[in-house]
Amino acid sequence: MSGDYNMSMRKFLKQVGVTSQQAIEEGLRKAGNPTGQSYEAKVVLTIDGLEVEHTVTGVIKDGDA
């Protein structure tokens, strides 16, 4: 794999991480920052032209949950 591939992959993953965190924080703000809550989370990654669909699930805990 080329250096361009590695750089584009890192840039994409960084963008996913940063924008996802911002979206989660905005959702918590809109909910009034409830503490002690747990939220089921799911991310679905699709890649056009590669027939890739990858799902990641998990729990996001706010505060003392």
C-alpha positions, -999 to +999 in steps of 0.1 A: +000+000+000+013+034-009+021+064+013-009+082-002-032+054+008-019+056+044-022+093+046-058+093+031-068+066+055-055+084+085-071+117+074-104+099+069-103+081+103-094+113+121-123+132+104-146+103+114-134+104+151-135+142+154-169+147+138-184+118+156-173+131+190-187+165+181-221+150+171-223+130+204-214+161+225-241+181+206-266+154+213-258+154+250-261+192+250-295+191+234-306+165+259-296+189+287-264+170+296-281+143+316-256+125+338-257+088+348-272+078+314-260+051+290-267+052+253-265+024+227-244+037+198-239+023+163-217+034+134-221+019+099-193+023+074-200+017+038-174+020+010-188+025-025-171+003-051-157-021-026-190-037-014-179-030+022-203-025+051-189-026+086-209-020+117-195-010+151-217-010+182-211+000+217-223+019+248-215+055+256-218+063+293-224+099+305-212+108+339-217+082+366-235+056+345 
